[in-house]
Amino acid sequence: MNDFESAKQLFLQGLQLTEVNDLSAAEAMFARSLEIIPQRVSTLTNLSAIKIKLSKFSEAEAFARQAIAVDDKSPEAWSNLGLALTATERHEEALNACDHALNCNSCHAMAWLAKIVTLRALKRYSDALVACDQALKLDSTKYEILYNKSLILKELSRLNDAQEVYQQALNMRACVFPITIGERCPTQKAEVLIVNRSPAVNNSFTPFDSLSRFCPNFPGQLGEKLHEDFHFNYVFFGDGLQPSTRTKIPKPHIILNNHANGELLILDGHLSEFAEFIDSFGVPVANHPAKAVQTSRDISAELLGTIPGVIVPKTMRFSSRGKIRQALAREIEDEFDYPFIARTLVNQEGVGMTKIDSPDALIKLLLGGCPDEFFVTQFVDTRGKNQFYRKMRAAVVGDEIILIRVDYHTFWKVHGRKNPKRWPFYFENPHLLEEEKRICNDPEAELGRSAIQSLGAIRARIPLEVFGIDFEADADGRLVFYEANATMNLFSTAPKELPNPIEAGDRLKVAFQRFFTSMVDRMNK
């Protein structure tokens, strides 16, 4: 094979990798092709475009300028230059480069996209919106154009229109590139596919890849923690993922299901389709949806309620549909004593969660926009002789249980300490951080053997492979169960000023390494 054919093969492989959004691998192929034939414009422009997507803007600019030096009529090269200059805040130069691109070919959609990005950076939103409409006339299949249009509409205070366009952009991106490819490195042993639930559209307008990779719980943390050992890819299951795009997802060695909120799985109404999608890969799955639906709050309470030494607060689901509020209040009062906690079905982190201390407070809640369905849980005052409320979190990874954090509060709704508003409390009570270290480093010595045995019993009854358990342990070693599910942050989110025990995080990382390795071994048998 001569040099031209070798360079061509590498170039074509780069295009194929670009099509499946494997940007780092595509970058390497284009670079190798360019080493063989240094001045090929198509290779220079494709490599420049990949560098932009990888946020390597100085390199992107250099390759774009090389391409222009060879062919100053290339709209791709001028467009890439415009995008690279915009990213480095040289907006007027960028606008000039975009105009060069359009002079080369006024029907080149990516040249219009480059101009849109530049006009948006210059805050010329009305002009940018006109450019969006022109670009979409030329090519209505570009996710990037629709995404930029949603951002522009947001800046023009057309929020409803912006959200609609943003959703269209997400669906289009999922159809074209359903998968987000994580960064590669030579030491990675296996492919892990993380399946997320399609995100709810809000006012953040986060880019697709960031939504995929930085999901707000432990699967979003694993890509960084286990990067050297496993290669992570990410996909959403939802309206944007069509059957025709399933074939674009490379087969993994193992799957971690992150659409694991039992209530959401039920409410979505697509459980069988989702399970079929997961099973279609034919590989080991952690937190299969058929198991996750068994971990809603009321079902968990039933599963765990008979464990000796575990206090499981009574939890029931109520419906407000077609009911007079006073009658609904009596229905709740027939089952629960005051105080109790009312909470929405699917929210986490204490959102939509209210402690009800009296009949008047209950009526006020029910009259104030009560959801169609909600949970009620008996409130258990766990302070005892302690000054503060306390909530401990254990991470379950396969057969291992690791105590990872202990949080405290003067208020019953105990949160972690990533919010700076919580920091003064810990600065004023540094002994609590020392207590946390002792508990995480030797939980049996601090909490008693019966509490640890209770954790093991809970682990045995919850059908998931990876999840978190929030709980308290009283002075008699009884464990007060709060919740167990696969939607928690397991690795620390605490600030460096007030860190969770580092050793606990190290143990958790090793547990995940062992667990994923065992899954891969099972796949290879």
C-alpha positions as CSV (number, residue, x, y, z in Angstrom):
1,M,0.0,0.0,0.0
2,N,1.5,3.4,-1.0
3,D,1.5,6.5,1.1
4,F,-1.7,7.9,-0.5
5,E,-3.6,4.7,0.2
6,S,-2.3,4.5,3.7
7,A,-3.2,8.2,4.4
8,K,-6.6,7.6,2.8
9,Q,-7.4,4.6,5.0
10,L,-6.5,6.5,8.1
11,F,-8.6,9.4,7.0
12,L,-11.6,7.2,6.3
13,Q,-11.2,5.6,9.7
14,G,-11.2,9.1,11.2
15,L,-14.5,9.9,9.5
16,Q,-16.0,6.7,10.8
17,L,-15.0,7.4,14.3
18,T,-16.3,11.0,14.0
19,E,-19.7,9.5,12.9
20,V,-19.9,7.6,16.2
21,N,-18.6,10.6,18.1
22,D,-15.4,8.9,19.2
23,L,-13.5,12.2,19.0
24,S,-10.2,11.2,20.7
25,A,-9.8,8.2,18.4
26,A,-10.8,10.2,15.3
27,E,-8.2,12.9,16.3
28,A,-5.5,10.2,16.4
29,M,-6.4,8.8,12.9
30,F,-6.5,12.2,11.3
31,A,-3.2,13.1,12.9
32,R,-1.6,9.9,11.6
33,S,-3.0,10.6,8.1
34,L,-1.6,14.1,8.1
35,E,1.9,12.8,9.0
36,I,1.9,10.8,5.8
37,I,0.4,13.6,3.5
38,P,1.0,16.9,5.5
39,Q,-0.8,19.4,3.2
40,R,-4.1,17.6,2.5
41,V,-6.8,20.2,3.0
42,S,-9.6,17.8,3.9
43,T,-7.4,16.2,6.6
44,L,-6.4,19.6,8.0
45,T,-10.0,20.8,8.2
46,N,-11.3,17.6,9.8
47,L,-8.5,17.6,12.3
48,S,-9.2,21.3,13.0
49,A,-12.9,20.5,13.5
50,I,-12.1,17.6,15.9
51,K,-9.8,19.9,17.9
52,I,-12.6,22.4,18.3
53,K,-14.9,19.7,19.7
54,L,-12.2,18.7,22.1
55,S,-11.7,22.3,23.2
56,K,-8.2,22.4,21.9
57,F,-8.7,25.8,20.3
58,S,-5.1,26.9,19.7
59,E,-4.3,23.7,17.8
60,A,-7.6,24.0,15.9
61,E,-6.7,27.5,14.8
62,A,-3.2,26.4,13.7
63,F,-4.6,23.6,11.5
64,A,-7.3,25.9,10.1
65,R,-4.7,28.4,9.1
66,Q,-2.6,25.7,7.5
67,A,-5.6,24.6,5.4
68,I,-6.3,28.2,4.3
69,A,-2.7,28.6,3.3
70,V,-3.1,25.7,1.0
71,D,-6.7,26.6,-0.2
72,D,-8.1,30.0,0.7
73,K,-11.4,29.0,-0.9
74,S,-12.2,26.3,1.7
75,P,-15.4,27.3,3.6
76,E,-14.7,24.5,6.1
77,A,-11.2,25.9,6.9
78,W,-12.6,29.5,7.3
79,S,-15.5,28.2,9.5
80,N,-13.2,26.3,11.8
81,L,-11.0,29.4,12.1
82,G,-14.0,31.5,13.0
83,L,-15.0,29.0,15.7
84,A,-11.5,28.8,17.1
85,L,-11.2,32.6,17.2
86,T,-14.5,33.0,18.9
87,A,-13.6,30.4,21.5
88,T,-10.4,32.5,22.3
89,E,-12.5,35.7,22.4
90,R,-11.2,37.3,19.2
91,H,-14.7,38.0,18.0
92,E,-14.2,40.6,15.3
93,E,-11.5,38.5,13.7
94,A,-13.8,35.5,14.0
95,L,-16.7,37.4,12.3
96,N,-14.3,38.3,9.4
97,A,-13.4,34.6,9.1
98,C,-17.0,33.6,9.0
99,D,-17.7,36.1,6.2
100,H,-14.8,34.6,4.3
101,A,-16.4,31.2,4.7
102,L,-19.7,32.4,3.4
103,N,-18.1,34.2,0.5
104,C,-16.5,30.9,-0.5
105,N,-19.9,29.1,-0.3
106,S,-23.0,31.0,0.9
107,C,-24.9,27.7,1.2
108,H,-22.5,26.1,3.6
109,A,-24.5,25.4,6.8
110,M,-21.4,25.1,9.0
111,A,-20.2,28.5,7.9
112,W,-23.5,29.9,9.1
113,L,-23.1,28.0,12.3
114,A,-19.7,29.6,12.9
115,K,-21.3,33.0,12.3
116,I,-24.2,32.2,14.7
117,V,-21.7,31.3,17.4
118,T,-19.7,34.5,16.8
119,L,-22.8,36.7,16.7
120,R,-24.0,35.2,20.0
121,A,-20.7,35.8,21.6
122,L,-21.0,39.5,20.4
123,K,-24.5,39.6,22.0
124,R,-26.0,40.4,18.6
125,Y,-28.9,38.1,19.3
126,S,-31.4,39.3,16.7
127,D,-28.8,39.0,14.0
128,A,-27.8,35.5,15.3
129,L,-31.4,34.4,15.3
130,V,-31.7,35.4,11.6
131,A,-28.6,33.5,10.9
132,C,-30.0,30.4,12.7
133,D,-33.1,30.4,10.5
134,Q,-30.9,30.7,7.4
135,A,-28.7,27.8,8.5
136,L,-31.7,25.6,9.3
137,K,-33.1,26.2,5.8
138,L,-29.8,24.8,4.4
139,D,-29.6,21.9,6.9
140,S,-32.3,21.2,9.4
141,T,-30.5,18.2,10.9
142,K,-27.7,20.0,12.7
143,Y,-28.0,19.6,16.5
144,E,-25.5,22.5,17.0
145,I,-27.7,25.0,15.1
146,L,-30.8,24.2,17.0
147,Y,-28.9,24.2,20.3
148,N,-27.5,27.7,19.6
149,K,-30.9,28.8,18.6
150,S,-32.3,27.7,22.0
151,L,-29.6,29.7,23.7
152,I,-30.3,32.8,21.6
153,L,-34.1,32.6,22.3
154,K,-33.3,32.3,26.0
155,E,-31.2,35.6,25.8
156,L,-34.2,37.2,24.0
157,S,-36.4,36.2,26.9
158,R,-38.5,33.8,24.8
159,L,-38.1,31.0,27.4
160,N,-41.0,28.8,26.2
161,D,-39.7,28.9,22.6
162,A,-36.2,28.3,23.9
163,Q,-37.2,25.2,25.9
164,E,-39.1,23.7,22.9
165,V,-36.1,24.2,20.5
166,Y,-33.7,22.9,23.2
167,Q,-35.7,19.7,23.4
168,Q,-35.7,19.3,19.7
169,A,-32.0,19.8,19.7
170,L,-31.5,17.1,22.4
171,N,-33.7,14.6,20.5
172,M,-31.9,15.3,17.2
173,R,-28.5,14.9,18.9
174,A,-29.7,11.5,20.3
175,C,-30.8,10.4,16.9
176,V,-27.6,11.4,15.1
177,F,-25.1,10.6,17.9
178,P,-26.9,8.6,20.6
179,I,-23.7,8.0,22.5
180,T,-21.2,10.2,24.3
181,I,-17.8,8.7,24.2
182,G,-15.6,9.2,27.3
183,E,-11.9,9.9,27.1
184,R,-9.6,7.0,26.3
185,C,-6.3,6.0,27.7
186,P,-4.1,3.0,27.1
187,T,-4.6,1.3,30.5
188,Q,-8.4,0.9,30.2
189,K,-9.4,-2.8,30.4
190,A,-13.0,-2.8,29.3
191,E,-16.0,-0.8,28.0
192,V,-18.7,0.4,30.4
193,L,-21.9,1.8,29.1
194,I,-23.9,4.0,31.5
195,V,-27.5,4.4,30.5
196,N,-29.2,7.6,31.8
197,R,-32.8,8.6,31.7
198,S,-33.6,11.4,29.2
199,P,-33.1,14.6,31.1
200,A,-36.0,16.9,32.0
201,V,-35.7,20.2,30.2
202,N,-35.0,23.1,32.5
203,N,-33.5,26.5,32.2
204,S,-29.9,25.3,32.4
205,F,-29.7,24.5,28.7
206,T,-26.7,22.2,29.3
207,P,-25.0,20.8,26.3
208,F,-25.8,17.2,25.4
209,D,-22.4,15.7,26.2
210,S,-22.3,17.4,29.6
211,L,-25.7,16.1,30.4
212,S,-24.6,12.6,29.6
213,R,-21.3,12.5,31.4
214,F,-22.0,14.7,34.4
215,C,-25.2,13.1,35.6
216,P,-25.8,14.2,39.2
217,N,-25.1,11.0,41.1
218,F,-22.4,8.3,41.4
219,P,-22.4,7.1,37.7
220,G,-21.4,10.6,36.8
221,Q,-18.5,10.4,39.3
222,L,-17.2,7.1,38.0
223,G,-15.9,8.4,34.7
224,E,-13.3,10.4,36.6
225,K,-12.6,8.0,39.5
226,L,-12.1,4.8,37.3
227,H,-10.9,6.5,34.1
228,E,-7.5,4.7,34.1
229,D,-9.2,1.2,34.4
230,F,-12.4,1.4,32.4
231,H,-13.6,3.3,29.3
232,F,-17.0,4.9,29.9
233,N,-19.6,5.7,27.3
234,Y,-23.0,7.3,28.0
235,V,-26.4,7.1,26.4
236,F,-29.9,8.4,27.2
237,F,-32.9,6.2,27.0
238,G,-35.9,8.2,26.0
239,D,-37.8,9.8,23.1
240,G,-34.7,10.8,21.3
241,L,-33.3,7.3,21.0
242,Q,-34.9,5.6,18.0
243,P,-34.7,1.9,17.2
244,S,-32.6,2.8,14.1
245,T,-30.0,4.5,16.3
246,R,-29.5,1.5,18.6
247,T,-27.0,0.1,16.1
248,K,-24.8,3.2,16.5
249,I,-24.0,2.3,20.1
250,P,-20.9,0.1,20.4
251,K,-21.4,-3.1,22.3
252,P,-20.0,-2.7,25.9
253,H,-18.6,-5.3,28.2
254,I,-20.9,-4.3,31.0
255,I,-23.8,-1.9,31.6
256,L,-24.5,0.3,34.6
257,N,-28.2,1.4,34.5
258,N,-28.6,4.9,35.8
259,H,-32.3,5.1,35.1
260,A,-32.9,3.5,38.4
261,N,-35.4,5.6,40.3
262,G,-38.2,3.1,40.9
263,E,-40.9,5.7,40.8
264,L,-39.7,7.3,37.6
265,L,-39.4,3.9,35.9
266,I,-43.1,3.2,36.8
267,L,-44.3,6.7,35.8
268,D,-42.5,6.7,32.5
269,G,-44.6,3.8,31.3
270,H,-41.8,2.3,29.1
271,L,-40.4,-0.3,31.5
272,S,-40.7,-3.2,29.1
273,E,-39.2,-1.2,26.3
274,F,-36.3,-0.1,28.5
275,A,-35.6,-3.6,29.8
276,E,-35.7,-4.9,26.2
277,F,-33.2,-2.1,25.2
278,I,-30.9,-3.0,28.2
279,D,-31.1,-6.7,27.4
280,S,-30.4,-6.3,23.7
281,F,-26.7,-5.9,24.4
282,G,-26.4,-9.3,25.9
283,V,-23.9,-8.3,28.7
284,P,-24.0,-8.2,32.5
285,V,-26.1,-5.4,33.9
286,A,-25.8,-3.6,37.2
287,N,-29.1,-2.3,38.6
288,H,-31.3,-3.7,35.9
289,P,-34.6,-1.8,35.6
290,A,-36.6,-4.9,36.6
291,K,-34.7,-4.8,39.9
292,A,-34.8,-1.0,40.3
293,V,-38.7,-0.9,40.2
294,Q,-38.6,-2.9,43.4
295,T,-36.9,-0.1,45.3
296,S,-39.6,2.6,45.5
297,R,-40.0,4.0,49.1
298,D,-43.1,2.0,50.0
299,I,-41.8,-1.3,48.5
300,S,-38.5,-0.8,50.3
301,A,-40.3,-0.3,53.6
302,E,-42.2,-3.6,53.0
303,L,-39.0,-5.4,52.0
304,L,-37.1,-4.3,55.1
305,G,-39.8,-4.0,57.8
306,T,-39.3,-7.5,59.3
307,I,-35.6,-7.3,59.8
308,P,-34.8,-7.7,63.5
309,G,-33.0,-4.7,65.0
310,V,-34.0,-2.3,62.1
311,I,-36.5,0.5,62.6
312,V,-38.3,1.1,59.3
313,P,-40.6,4.1,59.5
314,K,-44.1,3.3,58.1
315,T,-44.4,4.6,54.6
316,M,-47.5,4.7,52.5
317,R,-48.6,6.1,49.1
318,F,-51.6,8.4,49.0
319,S,-53.6,9.8,46.1
320,S,-55.4,13.1,46.1
321,R,-57.3,12.5,42.9
322,G,-61.1,13.2,43.2
323,K,-60.8,13.7,47.0
324,I,-62.0,16.5,49.3
325,R,-58.9,17.7,51.2
326,Q,-60.5,17.2,54.6
327,A,-61.4,13.6,53.7
328,L,-57.8,13.0,52.5
329,A,-56.5,14.5,55.7
330,R,-58.6,12.0,57.7
331,E,-57.4,9.2,55.6
332,I,-53.8,10.1,56.4
333,E,-54.6,10.6,60.1
334,D,-56.1,7.2,60.3
335,E,-52.7,5.7,59.4
336,F,-50.2,8.1,61.0
337,D,-49.6,9.9,64.2
338,Y,-48.1,13.4,64.2
339,P,-45.5,14.3,63.3
340,F,-44.9,12.7,59.9
341,I,-43.2,13.6,56.6
342,A,-45.0,14.1,53.3
343,R,-42.9,14.0,50.2
344,T,-43.3,13.9,46.4
345,L,-42.8,10.6,44.6
346,V,-39.6,11.2,42.7
347,N,-37.6,14.1,44.1
348,Q,-34.4,13.6,45.9
349,E,-32.1,15.6,48.2
350,G,-35.0,16.7,50.4
351,V,-36.9,18.5,47.6
352,G,-40.6,18.4,48.0
353,M,-40.3,17.0,51.5
354,T,-42.3,18.6,54.4
355,K,-42.6,17.7,58.1
356,I,-46.2,17.9,59.3
357,D,-46.7,18.5,63.0
358,S,-50.4,19.3,63.3
359,P,-53.8,18.9,61.6
360,D,-53.7,22.6,60.6
361,A,-50.3,22.1,59.0
362,L,-51.7,19.1,57.1
363,I,-54.7,20.9,55.8
364,K,-52.5,23.8,54.7
365,L,-50.2,21.4,52.8
366,L,-53.1,19.7,51.1
367,L,-54.8,23.0,50.1
368,G,-51.5,24.4,48.8
369,G,-51.1,22.5,45.5
370,C,-51.0,18.9,46.6
371,P,-49.6,16.5,43.9
372,D,-51.8,13.7,42.6
373,E,-49.8,11.1,44.4
374,F,-47.3,11.4,47.3
375,F,-45.7,9.5,50.1
376,V,-46.2,9.8,53.8
377,T,-43.6,8.5,56.2
378,Q,-43.8,8.4,60.0
379,F,-41.3,10.8,61.5
380,V,-38.8,9.2,63.9
381,D,-36.8,11.6,66.1
382,T,-33.4,10.0,66.1
383,R,-31.6,12.5,68.3
384,G,-32.1,10.7,71.5
385,K,-29.5,12.1,73.9
386,N,-27.6,13.6,71.0
387,Q,-27.6,17.4,70.4
388,F,-27.8,17.0,66.6
389,Y,-29.6,15.0,64.0
390,R,-27.3,12.6,62.2
391,K,-27.5,10.7,58.9
392,M,-25.0,8.1,57.8
393,R,-24.5,6.8,54.3
394,A,-23.2,3.4,53.3
395,A,-22.3,2.5,49.8
396,V,-23.1,-1.0,48.6
397,V,-21.0,-2.2,45.7
398,G,-21.7,-5.9,44.9
399,D,-21.1,-7.7,48.2
400,E,-19.1,-4.9,49.9
401,I,-20.6,-2.3,52.2
402,I,-18.5,0.8,52.9
403,L,-19.4,3.6,55.3
404,I,-18.6,6.7,53.3
405,R,-19.9,9.7,55.1
406,V,-21.7,11.0,58.2
407,D,-23.7,14.3,58.1
408,Y,-25.1,16.3,61.0
409,H,-27.6,19.1,61.5
410,T,-29.6,20.9,64.1
411,F,-32.6,20.5,61.7
412,W,-34.3,17.2,61.0
413,K,-33.7,17.4,57.3
414,V,-30.0,16.5,57.3
415,H,-27.9,17.4,54.2
416,G,-24.3,17.2,53.3
417,R,-21.9,20.0,53.3
418,K,-21.2,21.0,49.6
419,N,-23.4,24.1,50.2
420,P,-21.2,26.9,51.7
421,K,-24.1,27.8,54.0
422,R,-23.5,24.6,55.9
423,W,-19.8,25.2,56.5
424,P,-20.1,27.5,59.6
425,F,-21.9,24.7,61.4
426,Y,-18.9,22.3,61.0
427,F,-16.3,25.0,61.7
428,E,-18.1,25.5,65.0
429,N,-18.3,21.8,65.7
430,P,-15.0,20.2,64.5
431,H,-15.5,17.3,66.8
432,L,-18.2,16.0,64.4
433,L,-15.7,15.6,61.7
434,E,-13.5,13.5,64.0
435,E,-16.5,11.4,64.9
436,E,-17.2,10.9,61.2
437,K,-13.6,9.7,60.6
438,R,-13.9,7.2,63.5
439,I,-17.2,5.8,62.2
440,C,-16.1,5.4,58.6
441,N,-12.7,3.9,59.6
442,D,-14.1,1.4,62.1
443,P,-17.9,1.3,61.9
444,E,-18.3,-1.8,64.0
445,A,-16.4,-0.4,66.9
446,E,-18.3,2.9,66.8
447,L,-21.8,1.7,66.0
448,G,-21.8,-1.9,67.3
449,R,-21.9,-5.3,65.6
450,S,-25.7,-5.4,65.5
451,A,-25.9,-2.2,63.4
452,I,-23.4,-3.6,60.9
453,Q,-25.3,-6.9,60.8
454,S,-28.5,-4.9,60.1
455,L,-26.8,-3.2,57.2
456,G,-25.9,-6.6,55.8
457,A,-29.5,-7.7,56.2
458,I,-30.7,-4.7,54.3
459,R,-28.2,-5.3,51.6
460,A,-29.4,-8.9,51.3
461,R,-33.0,-7.8,50.7
462,I,-32.5,-4.9,48.3
463,P,-32.2,-6.5,44.8
464,L,-29.8,-3.9,43.3
465,E,-26.1,-4.4,42.8
466,V,-24.9,-0.9,43.5
467,F,-26.8,1.6,45.8
468,G,-26.6,3.7,48.8
469,I,-28.3,3.3,52.3
470,D,-29.0,6.3,54.4
471,F,-29.6,5.5,58.1
472,E,-28.9,6.3,61.7
473,A,-27.9,3.9,64.6
474,D,-29.1,4.5,68.1
475,A,-27.2,3.9,71.4
476,D,-28.7,0.4,71.6
477,G,-27.3,-0.6,68.2
478,R,-30.7,-0.4,66.5
479,L,-30.5,0.9,62.9
480,V,-33.1,3.5,61.9
481,F,-33.6,3.2,58.1
482,Y,-34.1,6.3,56.0
483,E,-33.8,5.1,52.4
484,A,-32.0,2.9,50.0
485,N,-31.7,3.5,46.3
486,A,-29.3,3.8,43.3
487,T,-29.7,7.5,42.7
488,M,-27.3,8.8,45.4
489,N,-23.9,10.4,45.2
490,L,-21.6,7.8,46.7
491,F,-18.2,9.5,46.2
492,S,-17.7,12.6,48.2
493,T,-19.1,16.0,47.1
494,A,-17.8,17.8,50.2
495,P,-15.5,20.8,49.8
496,K,-11.7,20.5,50.4
497,E,-12.2,22.7,53.5
498,L,-14.5,20.1,55.1
499,P,-13.7,16.8,53.4
500,N,-15.3,13.4,54.0
501,P,-12.9,10.8,55.1
502,I,-10.4,10.2,52.2
503,E,-9.8,6.6,53.2
504,A,-13.5,5.8,52.7
505,G,-13.4,7.2,49.2
506,D,-10.3,5.1,48.5
507,R,-12.1,1.9,49.7
508,L,-15.1,2.7,47.6
509,K,-12.9,3.2,44.5
510,V,-11.3,-0.2,45.1
511,A,-14.7,-1.8,45.6
512,F,-15.9,-0.5,42.2
513,Q,-12.7,-1.7,40.6
514,R,-13.2,-5.2,42.0
515,F,-16.9,-5.2,41.1
516,F,-16.5,-4.1,37.5
517,T,-13.6,-6.5,37.0
518,S,-15.8,-9.4,38.3
519,M,-18.6,-8.3,35.8
520,V,-16.1,-8.3,32.9
521,D,-14.8,-11.7,34.0
522,R,-18.4,-13.0,34.0
523,M,-18.9,-11.6,30.5
524,N,-15.7,-13.3,29.2
525,K,-16.7,-16.8,30.6
